[in-house]
Amino acid sequence: MGLLLLLANALGYWRRPGHNHGMGACAAGNSSLMQEHWDLSEERCSVLCIQAGSECLAYEYSRLGGRGQYSKCELHSEAIQRTVPLPGAVVCRMKPEASTTSSWVPAHPSVLSVPPAPPWLQPPTSPPAVRLILDTDMGCGACRDVDDVVALCALHALADNGEVELLAVVQDSAPPAGAGVISVVNHFYGRDHIPIGAYKGSGLTLAGEPPLTFVDSVLKAFPSPIRNASQVPDAVDVYRRVLAASPPRSVTIASVGYALVAEKVALLSIMAGDYPTSGPRFAECNACGCFNGADAVSRATAAAASSFVAANVPPSVRTIYLGFRDGDVVTRPYGVDSRHALMDFRDRAGWGWGPGGRSSYDPLAALLAVRGVSREGVGLSECTQCDGVNSIDPKSGKNE
């Protein structure tokens, strides 16, 4: 339990409804549930309720799983009169100003005058949400992988926290089913309004290995308004429309045409390459598009496009390249995301996960785009005067 939460409980700030002193689930109707968050500390859960002001009157915090390895935070908009005993570690806490008829004896009656949001309990002012366009192959094409769906889920979780605003999600590979999986994830998180685009240009073929099996599994198991790329516009059109409607230098993005990028984009986060150099014999897949049976036409298109982006990003746009070795360092253990129904299905379907975990290529690039390297509280900070130059060979996709 965090220090701030210990202080708040010690001072009697949070009421403990019901005869069992707040142990158990908050007894409230469905209309009371305002937000649900996963994988937060109880301290963070209580802070979110305070930040929500008068809209949140209580929170419920529970530890789930056989070893309590998952956590759930529920924010409620109605006063709680009683709690319901449940197995496991479940607590219900209510704000002092919430009107209720429940029996409650404060630890220290003199603190009843504590204001609803004491300054010492408030976190620093949060920065504005990052306005982001995600560019993904979603398990399709030459660089097919299972990490794309995790990257999109992570961005939705960050959106739930108010850290990111997803402006659009575009598919940069040819197989039509990728757009359907994007729609499934957006629908699962209640954000069908997010525009989706798909690659409809020339140069990428359907030759090579088919999409990973999770693509078909997700489409069969989960509902969504969009099932394939035939139902969405060209990705380039989505890029242009979203950027044209955005304020100057307000968007974080992956890659797009030059003019609008120079005016509208502040940060370009790219998961591609190997650093300081890919060497004479190796090309990373996102730079070359040359894995999993890709034919000569697709390989040539991917390498030329990567080279063009690296050479033509406007100087005003900050660019971060995440090499694949960085993604190998950060792994997601087996089952770590099963707290979400979609992720639980992924584990049961066996999408390439094993006891050794899975590298976090795309999820890490997405997280860096939103939070940078100094937001995780682990002693990291961005370097100064450390910018370099990255070039990608237009024929091979190798970078230097």
N, C-alpha and C positions, 0 to 999 in steps of 0.2 A: 504494500500500500504506500502511495507517495506521501511525502512529507506534508504537502499542502492539505491533502485529504485527512491525514492524521490530526493536523491542527484544527481543521474544520469540525471533525467529529468530537475532538476533545473540548472544543468551545461550545458544543451543542448547536452549531449552525444548522445542521441538517436534522429535520424531525424524523422520527422513526415510527411510522404509523402502525396501528394494530396492537393486539395484546402481546404479541411475541417480539416487540421492539424492532420491527422492520426486517426480521429474518423471514425470507420467503418472497414470493413474487408479488408485485403490485397488483391488487385486484382492481382492474379498470376495464372499461369497455373498449371495443376496437377503435372507437372515435378518439380515444384518449392518446393512442400511440401516435406520436408526432414524427419521430425519427428512430432508426435502428442502425447501430454501428457495430462493427466486429473488430476484434483484435486491438482493443484499447485498454489502457489501465483504468482502474476505477477513478483515479484522480482525474484523468482526461475526460472521463464520462461526466463527472460532476462539474468540471469546468465548462463543457459544452452546454450543460443545462443552464449554468449561470450566464453564459454568453448569449443564450437564446432569450434572455430577459423574461418578460411576463408570459411568453408563449410556452415556456417549460416550467412546470410546477413540481415535477418529481422525476427521478430516474430509477431504473431497475438495472442492477449489474449482476451478471451470473457467469460462473465458470462451467464450461461444458466439456464433454469428452471424458474418457475413462480416467485420465490423469489430470483433468482440468486444464488441458492444454489450449483450449479455445475460450475466448471471452466474448460476451455480448452485452451491449449497452443500449437500453431503451430509454428514450426521452418521452415523457408524458405531459400532456397539456391540461390534464384535469387533476384536481386534488384526490388523494388516495385515502380512503377511509379504513381499509383493512389490507392485510396481506394473506396470501395463500401459501401454505407450506408446500415446498417442493424438495425433492431429493437433490443433493449437491449444494454448492455454495451459491446462494441467491440472496441478495439484499434489496430492500426498497427504501429509498430516501426521499424526503419531501422538503421543499423550501419552507422557511418560517412563515412567509406571507400567505401560503396556501391555506384557504379556508377549509376546515374539515371538522367533523364531529368525532374523529377518532381519539382514543385515549393516548396521551403522550405526556411523558414527564421529562423535561429537558435535563441534561446533565448539570447544567448551571442555569437556573431560572433567570439570573440577572442578565443573560446575554440575549433575552428576547428582543432587545432593541437593536441588535446587530443589523445593519442594512442588508438588503437582498443580495448585493454583489460587493462584498468587502474588497478593497483594493488589493490586499495581500493574497487573495485567492484568484485574482484575475491574471491571466497570462499576458505577455506583451501583445501589443496590437498586431493583429495578423496582417500580412501583406495582402494586396489585392490578388484575386484569383488569376492564375496564368491562363491566358486565352490560347488554346492549343488546337492544332489540327494533327491528328494521328495518321501516319502513312504506313500501311501494313500489308504484308502478303497473306496474312491470316491462314497459314498452313498450306498454302498453294504455291506452285512454281518451283524454280530451281533451289530456292533457299527455304523450302518448307520446313517448319518447325512448330513445336507445341507452345513456344513461349509467347507467340503473338496474342493468343487469347488471354494469357495472364497479364500481358501489358495493358490490354484494353480494360480488363477487370480492375487492374490497379488504378487506372485513370478514373474509372467510375467511382472507386472508393475514395480517391482524392477529391473528386467532385462532391461526394457526400460530405467531406470535411470542409468544403468551401475553398479548397486550394487550387482547383483548376476548373475552367469552363471549357467543355469540349465543344468546339465550333463545328467540327466535321470529322468524319473518319473515311479515308479513301483507301481502296484496294489497289496495290501497284503490281498485281500479278494477273495472268490471263484466265485461269479457271473460274467459271461463273459462280461457283458455289461459295467463294470467299465472301462475297457481299452478303449472302444469306447468313453466314456465321456472325458477321459484324452486327447484323440486325437482331439476331438472337440475343447477343450480349447486351446491346442497347435496350432491347425489350425487357430482358431480365432485370435490369436496373431501373426500369421505368422511364427511359429517355428515348422514346421512338421519334422525338422531334429532331434529333441530331441528324443533319444531312449525311448521306452516304454516297460516295462516288466509286466508280470502278474503271480500271484501265481499259480503254476501247480504241487505242491507237494500233499502229502496225508494229511489226518487229518482234513481238512476243508470241510464241506458238504454244499449243497444247502438247507438244512432243515432250518426251521424258516421262518421269514417274508421276503418277496421279497425286492429287492432294492426299495429305495424311488421313488416316481412317477417322480421326476425330471430327473432320469436317462433315462427313456424311452422318456420323453418329449424332452430332449436335443437331443437325437439321431434322433428323427423324425424331429426336427425343424432346425438342423444345419448340414452342411456338414463336412466331415472329411475323410481322407484316410483310417483310421482304424475304424472298427465298433464293434469289439469284441475281446476277448482274444485269439481266435484261430489264429489271424493274427500277434501276437507278441511272442517273445521268453519268456522263463522262467525268472521270475524276478531275480532269483539267478544268472543266466547266464549274465544278464544285469549288475548286481552289479559287478560281477567278471571282466567283460570286461572293464567297465568304471574305476574301481579302478586300475586294472593292468596298464592302460594307463595313470594314473595320477601321478604327482610328489609326493614324500613323504609328508605326513601330510598336504595335500592341500585340502581335501574334507570334507564338512559338510554333515552328513548323519543321517539316522534314526536307522537302525539296519541291521546287516549282519554277515557273518562268521568271525571267530576270526583273522586268520593270516593276511589277507589283511587289515583288519581294523587297526590292530596294526601298520602296515607300512604306510598306506595311509591316514588315517582319523585323523583329528584334533579335531573335535567337533561332538558330538552326541546330538541332541535335540529331546526329547521324550515327547509327550503329553500323559501322563498316570499316574494314581494313584491319591492319595489324601494325603496331607501333613499337619502335620508331620507324620500322620499314617491314614490308611483307617479305623481303628477300627475293632472290632471283627465281625461286622455284614455286613459290606459294602465292595464291591470290585468295583473299577472303571472299566468301560467297556473296555477301551483300554488295560488294564492289564489282565482282565479275559475273555473277549470275550463271556460274559454270558448273554447278553441282547437280546431282540427282538426275542425270541423263538429259540435261538441257541441250537442245540442238544448236548448231552453229549460228543460226539466225538469232536465236534468243540470247546466246552468249555475247554476240557482237553488239546487240542492242543494249544489253545491260552494262557492258563495260564502257561503251561510248557515252551512255547517259551518266554513269558515275563520274567519268572523266570530265564531262561538261559541267556538272554541278560543282565539282571541286575547283574547277578553273574559273567559274563565272559567278560565284556567290558575291554579291555586292560587298565592298569593303565596310559598309555601315552595318552589316549583319554579323553579329557574333556567331561563330561556328564552333561546335564541340564535336569532335570525333571520338566515339567510344570503340576501342579495338576489341576483338573477340576475346582476347586473353583476360581483359577486365571482367567480361561476363562469365568466364570460367571460374574466376575467383569467388564470385557471389553465387551460391547455389541455393535452390529452394528444396528443402527436404521432402521426402515422399509424404503426401497427405497433409502438408502444412496448410493447404488452401481448402480442405474439405469442409470448412465451416460454411462455405457457400454451396448452395445446391448445384450450381453449374460446375464448380470445381470438384465437388464430390462425385458428380457424374464422370468428370474427366478421369479421376483416379480409378473409379470402378471400370471404366472402359479401357484402362491401361494405355494411355497415350504417350508411351515412351518414358514414363517415370519409373524409377527403380529405387532401391534402398540408398544408393549413393547420391540421390538428388538430381537436379537438372540445372544447367547453367542459365544465368539470368541475362541473356543478351538484350533482347528488346525491352523487357520490364525495367532493367537498369537504365537504359537510354531514356525511357519515358520518365522515370523517376528523377533523373538528373535534369531533364527539361523543365520539370515543375519545381523541384526543391533545390537544385544545385548540389554542391558537395558539402556545404557547411550547415545543413539544416537538421542533421540526424543526431546531433549531440554526442558524437563519437570522437571529437577532437580533430576532425578534418577541416581544412580551410582551402580556399582557392589560392593558387599561387599568383604572384605578380611578375610581370615582365617575363612570362614564360611562353608566349605565343610562338607557334611554329608555322611551317608551311607544309601542306599536304598536296601531293599530286597523284593522280591515278592514270595509269596507262590506258589509252582509249581502246587498245586491242586486247590486252591481257587482263585488265582489271587489277593489276598489281599496284600497290601504293608505295610511295616514298615520302 
